């Protein structure tokens, strides 16, 4: 349910901060300084220290400091690879559960369908969020980029990886379960207007929560996987029987191609984008300001998170 390239911070989805900016800057060779002391200065410059507490000594009180070394930058190839694998796991799990539910009439139940997708989102965020930001959804990627929490130049490759992962997952399932692909396709069972409204609302719900846990330093970012997974479960309980509760163009496209069923596909390729943009925009408008009253100034000695990358 980050982000994200360090070149585009502020960030938020990927959250307060997005990967970008050269890390390990202290290790850059200094052409002006040479000799045995050059490496020592470089290493020392790469550490950030901040006071944590004071300890009483016999001679007086001495400050205690904690230091950290910034993590190394993550290559775009690794991010895209993690995004592909994470999206494939999500689409495979959600679609397979729906197919099994159809094959064994109703054995999974709506709770099982919701739980499967929610758990898949949770485990993927926990396992790949620190690498790619675990967007898993083109509408989330677009919303993050629109709010300047993700670099636009990486949007095409992220969306390409997500869509390709969906197609691979769907055709893998087709090979395993054919001819039972019908149950895994998200199609509206209500009027198109109602289906559009439902998909917009559940995408709004999803992106509102994602923006909170991925970009707001006051939110409990460590629980991002649980929060986003629970939101996916809730949305499926709300709209699952009526629209399939896609929330995700990638969730719809792959299975639709594998089953050759494109009924109402325009709903699933447009409503989630609009809902996600609205959800991200509304949360950004209502969230609490930074303690210093300025969202654009951060303590340079305080580590910044990146979309599900705390």
Helices and strands as residue ranges (DSSP letters): G 6-8, G 25-27, H 36-45, E 47-57, E 60-69, H 76-103, H 109-132, H 138-146, G 152-154, H 155-177, G 181-184, H 192-215, G 221-223, H 224-243, H 249-259, H 265-268, H 271-286
